Structures are given as C-alpha cells and as structure tokens.
C-alpha cells in the first residue's frame, strides 16, 4: 500500500486494521483459562459492581405423615465489591511515516502498541494468583491493590471462614511442594477434605483445571502426569495412568512475575487446581481494549510536528469472592 498517496480515511482504516490484528494475536491465557468468571458491565451503571455468594443446604429431611415439610435453608455468603480502573496510553504516527511510504514503521508502531491493553489485563488477572498468599501488593502504577477475599484473608489461606458454620478450610497445600505425582495426589486429597459450602457441608467440587507457570520443568511434569499412556510411577507399560483425561493443563506465563511484569524466579514453581464451575475469581469489563482514532483536521494532530495521535483505552476490575474452587502450592518447599 502506497502510504505516500493515501488519504486520511484510508490511513485511519489501515491503522485500525493493523491494531485489531495485533490485539488478536495476544495469548489471553488467564482470561480463557476457565479460572476467571468474566462479566461485561453496561455503560452508565456505575464504577463498582458487587458480587455475592449464596448457598442453600444440600440435603432434605424426612417428612412424617401429616407433618409440615421443612423449609429450605439459605445463607448469604461473602461479598466483594469490584472497582473499575481505567488504563490508557497514546502513540503517534509521524507525518513522515504516513507520507513517505514507511509501511514497515507504521506496522511496527501499531502492532507493538495494540497488544498493551490486553496484556495489561492479563498481567493483572495473573497477579490474583501471583499475590494470592498476601492481602495486598503495590502494582506497576504505585497503587495498593487489595487481594483479600470476602473473609478478609488472602485468596490462598490455611484458615478460610464460612458464613454459616464455624468450620474453617485451607486451600494452600502444606509445605508447598513442587508438582509431582505425590503432590498432585496430596492436592486432590486437600480438595476432598477441605471443600465446603457455607453451611459447612462437604462440597463435591470438581477440579478440572491443572494450572502451572511456564517453567519448563513444571510444564513437562504436568504433561507427563496428564498425558503418559501408563502409570507415571509404574514399571509396567500396561498400567493405567489414573490422571489421563482428568484435567485440562493451562499454562499461565505471567504468574511468575513481579508487579512490573518482570520474571520472578521465586514464583516459577507455582501450580494449582481450579474448578471452572466453582472458581469465584471475577473480571468485570467496563471497556474492552479499544483504539480511539484521530479526526481529520482535529486537535489530535500536533501543530508543531504534524504527527497524528492515536489513543488506546481499557477499563476493568478484578476481585476474588472467596477461596472456594481454587487450591494452590507455591512450589517453594516452605512450610
């Protein structure tokens, strides 16, 4: 395409196409993992959204002849208010780029910038797990992010509370072992013994997601555990692999990062089990990442340099209601 001959509407259309292609090329591992529940927030409906748990008892009692049936019991679980935040960045297309056939420069400028909105959302969603053992952290903008769930504890804790029972539960594996056949079975046992509804009744939570960081050793271990055709610890090739088909392996490359998205080796062995049905980690989207284009002869043209300014924006919020549906090991070996 001859940029030196292009008219304003055609050039803006070109940038929009390139931006959309770049946006669509991003691996949205966290958002599509099944761990996150996504809700679109309508415009003009406020900058917060409250999410709440709601449980009923699981079992019915006997009804004698001419006796009144018992009423179902209901209990309000924990609530969490999700607050919107807006992220923004501008980029410029110079006069020379758009008039001197510098297509490659335009392409690189647009596609490199188009990924930032969705990648920023991915980082913030990933950090729900990254900082899931603490109650807050300072993000890349210097703001304090509250990572507590509804009971005031960190997402992964040894003593989560229930609203309708004195029972407590833990969803972090003791001694935080690396992923292995033994630690996976220990995590599965934790799910069996520590999954409850808010009445304290045992919940048959179905864990269907095994998530890991992108650490090669952990990824390869997960693949061996899930996809070997025989028992991963067995010596005979005909022995059944009990893990086969049990979980979907999800690799989350941004979990092992610090607040700025820089690799953090202390978190490289994190892994966990999650339920796509029962996970209560929320993403509310006020604005999907989008491009705001300049207008011909508008104030988005720099009168000093003749550059055109393109604006990209997104608005969203994250929160976790409770620790139910998510279990984790830091893989660090610490008690």
N, C-alpha and C positions, 0 to 999 in steps of 0.2 A: 504494500500500500504506500502510495506516494504522499508522505506527510507534508511535503512542501506545497502540495496542491489542495490539501484537504480543507474543507470549510468547518466552521465551528461545530455545527450539529453533528457532523460525521466524526470529528475528532472526539467529542464528548462520548458519542456512542461507542467508539473504538475503546476508549479508556474503560467505560462501563463493562464492556465485554471482557477485556483483559482482567479487570478487577474480579469479576464474577468467576472467571476460570481459575484465578489464583486462590480465591476464597474456597472454591470447591475442592481444591487439591489437598487441603489440610486434613490430616488424620485426626478425627474427633473421637479419640479412643475413650475418653472419660464420658463424654455425653452419650455415646452409643453403647456404653458398657452394660447397661441394664441396672447398674447400681444407682443411677440418678433418675429421679422422677422429674420430668420436665413439664412445666405449666406456662402457657403463654398468658401474659397479663394484658388485658384490654387497655387501650389508651383512656386517659381521663378517669382512672379508677383508683388513684392514689399511688403513693410511693412505697407502700408497705402491703404485705399480704400475710395473714395469719393462718398457719396450718395447725391442725389439732389431731390427736389420736382419739379414737372412740372404740371401746370394747364392750362386748356383751359376754355373758357367761356361756361356756361351751356345752354344758350338759343339762338335760332336763331331769326332773324328779318324778317319782311315782304319783299317780293321781288315783285316790281311792274312790269307791262308788259314792256318787253324790257330793264328792268333795270339790272344792273350788280349785281350779288349776293355778299353780303358782305363776306369778308374773315374771317375765324375763327381767334380768338384772342388766343394768347398763352402767358404765363408769366412764367419766371423762379422763382421757389420758393426758399426756403432756402436750403443751402448745409451744410454738416458736414463731416469732414474728420475723419474716424475711424482709429485709430492707433493700431497696433498689440503689444501685450505684451506676453512674454513667462514666464510660471511658471514651476518650476522644484523642484524635491525632490528625494533623493536616500534612499533606505533601504537595509539592509544587511540580508542575510541568513547565519547563522554561520555554521562552519564545524560540530559542534555537532548536530545542528538541522537537517542537511541533512544526517548525517551518523548514528545517534543513534535512529532512529525510532520515532522522535519527530514530528509526523504529526500535532498534535494539535497546536504546536508552530509555525510551518510553516503556517498552515491555518490562525491563528490569525494575524500573521505578514503580510501576503499577503493581506487578505481581508480588514484589517483595513487601510492599505495604499492605496489600489486600489480605494477607494472612494474619495480620496482627490482632484484629478483633477476635476472631475465633480462637486463636492461640492464647490470647489473654484469658478468655473464658475457660479454656481447657486447663490453664495453669491454676486458676482459682478453684475450679472444681477438684482438681487433683490434690490441691493443698488441704482439702477437707480430710483426706486420708493421711497426707504427709504430716499434718499437725493435729492428727486425731487423738493423740495422747496428752495434749496440753489444752488449756482452756482459752488461750488466745495467742496470737502472734502479730508481729508488725509486718505489714505487706510491703510491696515494692514502692508504694507511694508514701510510706511512712505512717500509715494509718493502722490503728489497732483493730484486728479482726477477731470478733468473738467466735470461738469454736465450741462453746458449750452446747449441749443438747438440753432438752426440756427440764431434766432433773438437776441442772446446774453443773454437771460433771462433764469431763471430756467425752468425746464420741466413743473412745475405747477406754474402758474403766474396769476395775475389779469389783465395784460395788454399786452398779446402777440400781435405781429405785423404781418401784411401781406405785401407781396412784391408788390402787385398790387392794393392796396387800403389803404386809411388812417384808415380804420376800425381796431379796436383792439378787442381782445376777452379774456375772462378769462376761465380757466379750473380748478380752485380750488373753492370749494363750500364755500360761505360766512359763517363765524362763525364756520366752521369746525365741524359740529355736528357728533355724533356717528350714526351708521347705525340704521335706523328705517324706518317705512313706510313713515313718513313725510319727512325725509331727503332724502330717495330714490326718492320720487316724486320731491323734490327740485332739486336733481341732474339731473333728467330726464328733468326738465324744463330748467336747465342750458344748457344741450346738445341741446335742441330745439332752444334756443335763441342765443347760442354762438358758434355754429359750422358753419364755413365758408370755402370756398375755397380762394385762394389768390387774386381773384378779388373782394372779399367781398360779394359774393353771398352766400345765405343760402345753407348749405350743409346738405342733408338728411342723416346724419351719423347714421348708425345702430349700436347701442351698444348691443353687445351680450354676454359680459363677466362682471360679478359682482365679483370683487376680494376682498379678505379680508386677514388679517393676520390670524394666528392660535389661536387668543384669543377666548376662548370658548364662551363667551357671544356674541361676534360679529359673530362667526361661527353659533351659534344656532339661532341668529336673522336672519341671511341670509337664513338659511334653512326654518325657519317659513315663511319668506316673499315669498320664491320661491315655497315651496312645500306644504303649507297648502291647504286643499281642498276647503276652504271657504275664504271669505274676512278676512284678518288677523286682521282687526279692527271691523269686523261686529259681531252682536249679534245673527244672524240667520245662522244656519248651511248650508242653501241652497244658500247663497250668493256667487257669483263668486269671486275667487281670481284673480284679474287682472294681478298679477305678475307671475302666474304659466306658466312655459314654456318660459318666456321672456328672461331669462339669463341663462348662464352656470356659476355655482358658482366655482371659483378657489381659493383654499386656498394656500397662499404664506407664508410659515413658517419663511422665512429668512428676510422678510421685516422689522419686528420689532426687528432688531439687530443693534449693533453699528459697527464701522469699522472693529472690530476684530471678528465679528460673535457672540458676547455675547448679550444675551437678553437685549432689551432696552424697558422698560415699558412705556416710553414717546411716543412710536410709536405703541403701541399694538392695538389701535383702528382705525388705518388707514384703509381706504377702498376706492374703486373707481369703475368706469365704464370704460370699454375699448371696442374698436372695433377691432375685429380680422382682419378686412379688411383695416381699415384706420390708425391703430396704426403705428407710424413711429419710433419705438424703434428697433435698429438694433443690431444683433450679427454677427460679422464676425469671421469665424473659419479658422485659418491657420493650426492648428494641433489639431485634436481631442485628448483628453487624451489617452495616449498610454504608453506601457511598453517597455523599451529597455533592452534586456536581456544580461547577461554576455556571453562571449565566452570561450570555454574550453581552458585552459592554457593561457588566455588573461590577460591583465592588470587590469581587473575588479575583480581579486582575490587578496585580501590583503595578501602580503607576510609575514606579521607579525602574522596575526590571522587566515589565510586561509578562511576568510569569502568571500562570493560572493556578489557583489553589483549589485542591480537591480535599474534602473533609470526610473522614470516616468516623462513625459513631456506633456505640452499642450501649445498651442498658440492661442490667440483670442483677440478680441477687441469689445467694446460696444460704442454706441452713440445713441442719440435721435435727429432726424432731427427737429422736431417741437412738439408743444403740441397737435396737432390735433390727434383726435382718443383716447385721454386719459383724463379722468376727475377724480379728487381726493378730498377726505376730510381727514384731519389728525385725525378727531375724537376727537380732544382735547378740543373743545369748544371755542378756542381762535378766536378772530376776525381776 
